[in-house]
Amino acid sequence: MTKKFTRQLTSTERVYLVNSEVSPPFANQLIMEGMGVLEVDKWKKAVEVASAANPGSRLVLKGRMNFSKWVDSGKTPPVREVDGTKWDGMGPEGASFLNTPLSPDGPSCELLLIHGNPLRVCVRTLHAVMDGRGTVQWLYDITRALRGEPCIGFNSTLTEQQVAKSFQKKGRTPKPHVYIAPTGKASGNERGFTWRRIQMQGSNYPNGLGQIALILASEAWKHSDGPVRFAIPVDMRPRMPNMLSLGNVTNLIYIDITEDSTPKGIAEDVKQQLEEKKDGELYWGDELVRYMPMSPIRKSLLNEIETKNRTGLYRNSGIISNLGEIPHKIFCSPGFETTDGMGVPPCIDVIPCFCGMARNKDLDIFEIIFSMPKALANNGRFEALMERIKNELKRGTPK
């Protein structure tokens, strides 16, 4: 008899669950754009096959406190057809279907077939269940099933903490909440987040992460004096060769920005931190969260949101993620040719901004997507920030 897939609920995922309650949907939302036809019956069958091979996409939460774990429900994630004819794909307007909460009681993942021009396919996964890379891998197996190819099956049960401790014995101490936001302090108390997508002509922007970090820092210093620091997500899967996981196996490194920082220097700093395996450093107190009820975690987060809105000081100034090349061709399937892709960065009220970027060499464009709390984005600040990036990001020589 085959043993049912289970995985321990980690301290990080416990916090993510509270995030999804307080700032829904707190989900990974990977969107592929293309042309052709979306045949719902074929996609439903492919999701059924790929999810059977990847039970990490069918998880529900069982147990309490330290005994909480993810368990395979055996239920295929839903496939929904939605109307995207009024959505231009450049922001949230016309895409209310992206706001539907996902639940730890199921379904925790789903696939949307979005009818419009262009056609779009969106994979949505509760962040407490998997990270962005895991979401990409699940979609990869779905499209393999559509093509009649065998699924890979990303079924490792290793947790973020186990992976990190396998290559890094050092921990880290949390920094004080002293970092300023690129938008200045919150205006009003509106909850939730919004997002914007930029498509820059040309796919080669050298040290794009560093360039954007400096623009954001410059904008922050226009509003007030203070330190600026950005978190950089790092996928730890390459640290363990042949580890196939859908789960949350991403940790953070940090870059501190000063007036003397340069894009090249920031890139060298990131490289050095990875060489020193700082992506494996965990906060010493994080494991205690596994033993805490949800209610005090929820209360702590709500208090933190109120404090951040009042003081304008954060754990960091935002998150910046460089995804590299969009591998859209591997997501093509019979009847649907994928031409571009993007992801809506998950954001909550205590993160000043989340920026994701990627290259599309075939279309010769550089994709940038920002998400930001509405209380920071209002009064024209989000639009002004996007204009600065469009005007100041320096393009390199085409390769």
Backbone torsions as a table, in degrees:
resi	resn	phi	psi	omega
1	MET	NA	129.8	-178.5
2	THR	-72.7	131.5	-179.5
3	LYS	-72.8	136.8	-179.9
4	LYS	-67.4	138.2	-179.6
5	PHE	-68.5	127.3	174.2
6	THR	-138.8	156.2	177.5
7	ARG	-149.6	139.5	-179.7
8	GLN	-62.3	139.7	171.7
9	LEU	-77.6	121.2	-176.5
10	THR	-87.0	168.8	177.6
11	SER	-62.0	-40.1	178.4
12	THR	-62.2	-44.8	-179.1
13	GLU	-66.6	-29.5	177.4
14	ARG	-63.9	-43.4	176.7
15	VAL	-66.1	-39.0	178.6
16	TYR	-61.7	-34.9	177.9
17	LEU	-62.9	-41.6	177.7
18	VAL	-67.2	-38.8	176.2
19	ASN	-56.7	-40.7	-177.7
20	SER	-69.7	-24.4	174.9
21	GLU	-78.6	-45.5	-173.9
22	VAL	-79.9	-37.1	-177.9
23	SER	-131.8	68.0	-177.4
24	PRO	-66.6	153.2	4.2
25	PRO	-90.3	-7.6	-173.5
26	PHE	40.2	64.5	-175.7
27	ALA	-129.8	154.4	167.4
28	ASN	-79.6	132.2	-178.7
29	GLN	-132.1	97.8	-178.2
30	LEU	-97.4	123.7	-174.1
31	ILE	-122.1	125.3	175.1
32	MET	-108.9	133.7	-179.7
33	GLU	-108.4	145.8	-179.3
34	GLY	-172.9	-159.7	-177.1
35	MET	-139.3	160.4	-179.8
36	GLY	128.0	-128.4	-179.1
37	VAL	-146.4	142.8	178.4
38	LEU	-106.9	101.4	-179.3
39	GLU	-91.3	106.9	-169.9
40	VAL	-59.4	-39.6	-178.3
41	ASP	-62.8	-39.0	179.4
42	LYS	-68.4	-39.6	178.9
43	TRP	-68.0	-38.4	178.1
44	LYS	-62.5	-42.3	179.1
45	LYS	-65.7	-40.9	-179.8
46	ALA	-65.0	-40.7	177.7
47	VAL	-64.6	-38.6	177.8
48	GLU	-61.4	-46.5	-178.6
49	VAL	-66.8	-47.1	-176.8
50	ALA	-67.6	-33.5	-179.5
51	SER	-75.7	-31.3	173.9
52	ALA	-65.1	-35.3	178.1
53	ALA	-79.9	-18.2	-179.1
54	ASN	-130.6	72.8	-177.0
55	PRO	-60.6	-12.3	174.8
56	GLY	-63.3	-10.7	176.4
57	SER	-93.4	-2.5	-176.6
58	ARG	-118.0	24.3	-169.5
59	LEU	-79.1	146.4	169.1
60	VAL	-131.3	156.6	-175.9
61	LEU	-90.9	133.3	177.8
62	LYS	-130.8	152.8	176.0
63	GLY	87.8	176.6	-178.0
64	ARG	-133.1	154.7	174.1
65	MET	50.8	-130.9	-177.3
66	ASN	-68.8	-13.0	-179.0
67	PHE	-94.9	6.6	179.3
68	SER	-68.2	140.0	178.6
69	LYS	-152.3	156.9	173.9
70	TRP	-87.7	135.0	-177.7
71	VAL	-130.5	139.5	177.0
72	ASP	-65.1	119.1	179.4
73	SER	-77.0	-19.5	-175.7
74	GLY	79.1	-1.1	-177.3
75	LYS	-98.1	127.3	179.2
76	THR	-64.6	131.9	176.9
77	PRO	-57.5	144.9	-177.8
78	PRO	-68.9	151.2	170.6
79	VAL	-115.0	119.3	-178.0
80	ARG	-114.2	136.8	171.0
81	GLU	-94.9	129.5	-178.9
82	VAL	-132.4	160.2	-178.9
83	ASP	-91.5	114.4	178.6
84	GLY	-112.5	20.1	-175.7
85	THR	-68.0	-19.9	179.3
86	LYS	-104.1	14.6	-178.3
87	TRP	-113.6	126.0	180.0
88	ASP	-92.8	-2.2	177.1
89	GLY	76.3	7.8	-176.0
90	MET	-105.5	-4.4	179.4
91	GLY	-171.9	-175.5	-174.7
92	PRO	-78.9	-14.6	-176.9
93	GLU	-62.9	128.8	-179.4
94	GLY	84.4	6.8	-177.4
95	ALA	-130.2	51.9	-179.6
96	SER	-62.2	-21.7	179.3
97	PHE	-63.8	-17.6	177.7
98	LEU	-80.5	-7.5	-178.3
99	ASN	-93.8	-6.4	-177.8
100	THR	-61.7	123.0	179.7
101	PRO	-65.6	147.4	168.8
102	LEU	-104.7	155.7	-170.1
103	SER	-126.6	141.3	173.5
104	PRO	-66.9	-14.7	175.4
105	ASP	-88.2	-2.4	178.3
106	GLY	96.5	144.0	-7.4
107	PRO	-75.6	142.0	177.5
108	SER	-95.3	-7.9	178.2
109	CYS	-143.4	154.8	176.0
110	GLU	-158.6	167.1	176.0
111	LEU	-126.4	133.5	178.5
112	LEU	-109.3	133.8	169.3
113	LEU	-102.7	111.4	-170.9
114	ILE	-104.9	109.4	-177.5
115	HIS	-84.7	130.1	-178.7
116	GLY	170.0	-162.2	178.7
117	ASN	-132.1	104.7	6.7
118	PRO	-79.0	170.3	169.9
119	LEU	-70.5	148.1	179.4
120	ARG	-137.5	146.2	172.9
121	VAL	-121.1	128.1	-178.4
122	CYS	-122.0	125.2	171.8
123	VAL	-99.4	124.0	-179.7
124	ARG	-116.7	126.7	-179.2
125	THR	-132.9	133.4	174.4
126	LEU	-59.1	128.0	-174.2
127	HIS	-64.1	-25.4	177.3
128	ALA	-68.5	-16.9	-179.6
129	VAL	-92.7	-41.7	-179.1
130	MET	-154.1	163.4	177.9
131	ASP	-96.0	-175.3	-177.6
132	GLY	-62.5	-41.6	179.2
133	ARG	-64.5	-40.9	177.1
134	GLY	-61.0	-38.3	178.4
135	THR	-62.9	-42.6	177.0
136	VAL	-60.3	-42.3	-176.5
137	GLN	-69.0	-37.4	177.1
138	TRP	-63.9	-44.1	177.2
139	LEU	-62.0	-37.1	178.8
140	TYR	-59.3	-44.4	179.2
141	ASP	-70.1	-31.7	175.7
142	ILE	-62.1	-45.4	-179.1
143	THR	-72.7	-29.0	172.8
144	ARG	-62.8	-42.9	178.1
145	ALA	-63.0	-38.7	177.4
146	LEU	-61.5	-35.1	-179.1
147	ARG	-84.8	-1.1	-178.8
148	GLY	80.2	16.7	179.3
149	GLU	-94.7	152.6	178.3
150	PRO	-67.2	142.4	177.4
151	CYS	-73.9	152.7	179.1
152	ILE	-80.4	-47.6	-178.4
153	GLY	81.9	101.4	-177.9
154	PHE	-102.9	83.4	-164.1
155	ASN	-117.5	22.0	175.3
156	SER	-65.4	142.5	178.0
157	THR	-103.7	8.4	178.7
158	LEU	-64.8	140.2	-179.9
159	THR	-96.3	168.1	177.0
160	GLU	-54.8	-44.6	-178.1
161	GLN	-64.9	-40.6	-180.0
162	GLN	-65.7	-41.4	179.0
163	VAL	-65.6	-46.5	-178.3
164	ALA	-60.2	-44.4	-177.4
165	LYS	-70.6	-15.4	179.2
166	SER	-72.8	-20.1	-178.7
167	PHE	-132.6	-1.4	-179.4
168	GLN	-144.3	121.5	-179.1
169	LYS	-95.7	-15.9	-179.1
170	LYS	-79.4	148.9	173.5
171	GLY	-111.1	-174.1	177.9
172	ARG	-140.0	155.4	178.7
173	THR	-104.6	134.7	-178.9
174	PRO	-59.8	140.6	175.0
175	LYS	-78.9	155.8	176.0
176	PRO	-67.6	157.6	-178.4
177	HIS	-83.6	84.7	-173.8
178	VAL	-128.7	3.5	-171.5
179	TYR	-90.2	140.7	-175.6
180	ILE	-94.4	157.1	-176.6
181	ALA	-92.6	151.7	178.0
182	PRO	-62.8	-14.7	-177.2
183	THR	-105.3	-3.9	-169.0
184	GLY	82.4	-166.9	-174.8
185	LYS	-73.8	160.4	178.1
186	ALA	-63.5	146.6	175.3
187	SER	-120.0	113.1	-175.5
188	GLY	83.6	-177.3	-176.6
189	ASN	-122.9	20.6	-179.8
190	GLU	-62.7	133.4	-178.5
191	ARG	-95.5	166.5	178.7
192	GLY	94.5	177.8	-177.9
193	PHE	-132.4	163.4	174.4
194	THR	-130.1	171.9	-178.4
195	TRP	-150.6	158.7	178.7
196	ARG	-141.2	146.0	-179.9
197	ARG	-115.9	134.7	176.5
198	ILE	-119.1	135.5	173.6
199	GLN	-116.7	106.2	-179.2
200	MET	-87.7	137.5	177.2
201	GLN	-68.4	133.3	-176.3
202	GLY	93.0	144.5	-176.8
203	SER	-105.3	-4.2	-176.0
204	ASN	-110.4	104.5	175.2
205	TYR	-124.7	94.2	-173.7
206	PRO	-55.9	135.1	179.9
207	ASN	49.8	46.0	-177.4
208	GLY	-56.4	-38.9	179.1
209	LEU	-60.8	-46.2	179.6
210	GLY	-65.8	-39.4	177.8
211	GLN	-60.1	-46.9	-178.7
212	ILE	-67.0	-38.1	178.2
213	ALA	-59.5	-41.1	-179.9
214	LEU	-69.5	-39.0	177.3
215	ILE	-63.2	-43.9	179.4
216	LEU	-64.4	-40.3	179.0
217	ALA	-64.7	-43.5	178.8
218	SER	-60.0	-40.3	179.3
219	GLU	-67.8	-37.9	178.8
220	ALA	-62.7	-42.8	-178.4
221	TRP	-70.8	-15.2	173.4
222	LYS	-68.5	-28.2	-176.2
223	HIS	-91.3	-35.9	-178.9
224	SER	-167.1	164.9	172.7
225	ASP	-83.0	150.6	177.7
226	GLY	154.2	165.4	-179.7
227	PRO	-75.2	149.9	178.7
228	VAL	-124.5	129.5	-179.7
229	ARG	-144.9	137.6	178.7
230	PHE	-119.2	143.6	175.0
231	ALA	-91.8	139.0	179.3
232	ILE	-119.6	113.2	177.7
233	PRO	-67.4	139.3	178.9
234	VAL	-128.6	123.6	175.2
235	ASP	-74.5	121.3	-177.3
236	MET	-89.2	-0.3	-178.7
237	ARG	-56.1	-40.9	180.0
238	PRO	-62.6	-16.6	178.0
239	ARG	-70.9	-19.5	-180.0
240	MET	-126.4	91.2	-177.4
241	PRO	-52.2	139.1	176.9
242	ASN	71.8	10.3	176.3
243	MET	-83.1	119.3	-178.7
244	LEU	-108.9	106.3	-174.0
245	SER	-136.2	137.7	170.7
246	LEU	-90.8	-12.8	-167.9
247	GLY	-72.9	-167.8	177.1
248	ASN	-87.2	100.1	-178.0
249	VAL	-126.9	41.3	-178.8
250	THR	-119.5	136.4	175.8
251	ASN	-127.6	175.9	-174.4
252	LEU	-115.5	146.0	161.1
253	ILE	-117.0	171.1	-173.5
254	TYR	-133.9	144.2	175.2
255	ILE	-122.1	128.5	177.3
256	ASP	-95.9	129.6	-176.0
257	ILE	-104.6	131.6	174.5
258	THR	-124.2	174.6	179.2
259	GLU	-65.8	-18.0	179.8
260	ASP	-93.6	-2.3	-177.9
261	SER	-66.8	148.2	175.7
262	THR	-130.6	156.6	176.9
263	PRO	-55.7	-41.0	179.8
264	LYS	-65.7	-41.7	179.8
265	GLY	-64.7	-37.6	177.8
266	ILE	-64.9	-42.8	178.2
267	ALA	-61.6	-39.8	179.1
268	GLU	-68.3	-36.3	177.7
269	ASP	-63.3	-45.9	178.5
270	VAL	-60.1	-45.6	-179.6
271	LYS	-60.1	-43.4	-178.7
272	GLN	-66.0	-40.8	179.5
273	GLN	-63.2	-38.0	177.7
274	LEU	-67.8	-38.4	177.1
275	GLU	-63.8	-32.0	178.9
276	GLU	-87.1	3.2	176.9
277	LYS	59.6	36.2	178.6
278	LYS	-70.1	-16.1	176.8
279	ASP	-67.6	-10.9	177.9
280	GLY	-96.8	-1.8	-179.3
281	GLU	-75.4	127.5	179.9
282	LEU	-110.0	154.2	174.5
283	TYR	-75.8	133.2	-172.4
284	TRP	-57.7	-36.3	-173.7
285	GLY	-89.1	-1.7	-174.0
286	ASP	-61.4	-35.7	-176.0
287	GLU	-64.0	-23.7	179.7
288	LEU	-63.9	-26.0	-178.4
289	VAL	-62.0	-30.3	-179.9
290	ARG	-60.7	-23.6	-175.4
291	TYR	-100.2	4.3	-177.0
292	MET	-98.6	141.1	171.3
293	PRO	-64.1	159.5	-179.2
294	MET	-66.0	-33.6	-173.0
295	SER	-60.5	-45.5	177.9
296	PRO	-69.5	-29.2	175.8
297	ILE	-66.4	-43.0	178.6
298	ARG	-62.2	-45.9	-179.8
299	LYS	-62.2	-41.5	179.4
300	SER	-62.2	-41.7	-179.8
301	LEU	-66.5	-42.9	178.9
302	LEU	-63.5	-39.5	176.6
303	ASN	-64.9	-37.9	-180.0
304	GLU	-66.8	-39.2	177.6
305	ILE	-60.0	-45.9	-179.9
306	GLU	-62.3	-41.5	-179.2
307	THR	-66.4	-43.7	-179.4
308	LYS	-63.1	-43.8	179.5
309	ASN	-62.5	-31.8	-177.7
310	ARG	-81.9	-41.2	-173.9
311	THR	-94.8	-26.8	-175.0
312	GLY	73.5	18.3	-179.5
313	LEU	-116.1	136.8	-169.3
314	TYR	-131.6	171.5	174.8
315	ARG	-64.7	-36.2	173.6
316	ASN	-155.3	170.7	-175.4
317	SER	-83.7	-3.8	179.3
318	GLY	149.9	179.2	179.4
319	ILE	-120.6	135.2	177.8
320	ILE	-127.9	128.9	-177.3
321	SER	-129.8	125.6	176.2
322	ASN	-104.1	111.3	-176.1
323	LEU	-86.3	-9.1	-179.2
324	GLY	77.3	-143.5	-177.0
325	GLU	-78.4	133.5	175.3
326	ILE	-76.1	114.8	-177.6
327	PRO	-85.4	55.8	-170.2
328	HIS	-63.3	-26.5	-176.8
329	LYS	-64.8	-28.8	-178.4
330	ILE	-74.2	-9.0	178.9
331	PHE	-102.2	8.5	176.4
332	CYS	-73.8	151.3	179.5
333	SER	-147.8	165.2	179.1
334	PRO	-55.7	122.1	178.6
335	GLY	91.9	-13.0	-179.8
336	PHE	-136.6	112.5	179.0
337	GLU	-99.7	114.4	-179.6
338	THR	-80.2	130.0	-178.7
339	THR	-115.1	-23.5	-177.6
340	ASP	-155.4	167.7	179.5
341	GLY	-156.2	160.2	177.1
342	MET	-159.2	167.7	173.9
343	GLY	-134.1	141.5	176.0
344	VAL	-88.8	111.7	-176.5
345	PRO	-62.8	129.4	177.8
346	PRO	-66.2	135.3	-176.6
347	CYS	-137.7	149.3	174.9
348	ILE	-132.3	171.2	-171.5
349	ASP	-68.0	-14.3	-179.7
350	VAL	-98.5	4.3	175.2
351	ILE	-108.7	117.1	-176.4
352	PRO	-59.9	-35.1	176.4
353	CYS	-167.2	158.5	176.1
354	PHE	-135.5	118.1	-178.8
355	CYS	-114.2	127.1	172.9
356	GLY	-116.8	144.5	-179.8
357	MET	-141.6	152.4	-179.6
358	ALA	-160.6	158.2	179.0
359	ARG	-103.3	144.8	169.8
360	ASN	-126.9	96.0	-176.2
361	LYS	-67.9	-34.7	-178.2
362	ASP	-63.1	-40.9	178.1
363	LEU	-91.6	-5.1	-178.7
364	ASP	54.5	52.5	176.3
365	ILE	-135.0	158.4	177.0
366	PHE	-116.4	114.7	-176.5
367	GLU	-88.4	130.5	175.0
368	ILE	-131.2	128.0	178.0
369	ILE	-129.3	126.8	178.1
370	PHE	-112.0	137.3	166.5
371	SER	-120.1	148.9	-172.5
372	MET	-157.7	143.0	174.8
373	PRO	-57.6	140.6	-178.0
374	LYS	-61.0	-32.0	-179.2
375	ALA	-69.3	-16.7	175.7
376	LEU	-100.8	-23.1	-173.7
377	ALA	-86.5	-14.5	-171.1
378	ASN	-75.0	179.1	179.3
379	ASN	59.2	30.7	175.6
380	GLY	78.5	4.5	-175.7
381	ARG	-70.3	-38.5	179.8
382	PHE	-63.8	-46.3	-179.1
383	GLU	-62.4	-40.1	179.4
384	ALA	-64.3	-39.7	179.2
385	LEU	-65.7	-41.9	178.5
386	MET	-63.6	-38.3	178.6
387	GLU	-64.4	-40.1	177.6
388	ARG	-60.7	-43.6	-179.2
389	ILE	-64.7	-44.5	179.8
390	LYS	-62.9	-35.0	-176.1
391	ASN	-85.6	-27.1	-170.8
392	GLU	-109.0	-15.4	178.7
393	LEU	-66.7	126.8	-173.0
394	LYS	-96.4	124.9	179.9
395	ARG	-83.2	144.4	177.7
396	GLY	-94.9	-179.3	177.5
397	THR	-69.8	129.7	179.8
398	PRO	-54.9	139.3	178.9
399	LYS	-100.9	NA	NA
